[in-house]
């Protein structure tokens, strides 16, 4: 059951489910289950790494966009002095 949930979480790239599943790794007794778990855990690691890279790229793009918007900002007077 745990292996099936792990597969689904990996396919869906559901980091919340993956995190919960990794907190409660069961004791596996069958060799085939152990090998499958190792493969799935490696895949989960790749998913986390890929998502981390995507977030980093998005953050860099947001920073570039902010820099661009700030560079095109027209300076305005913030004071309401009508006499000057």
Helices and strands as residue ranges (DSSP letters): H 2-12, H 15-23, H 31-71
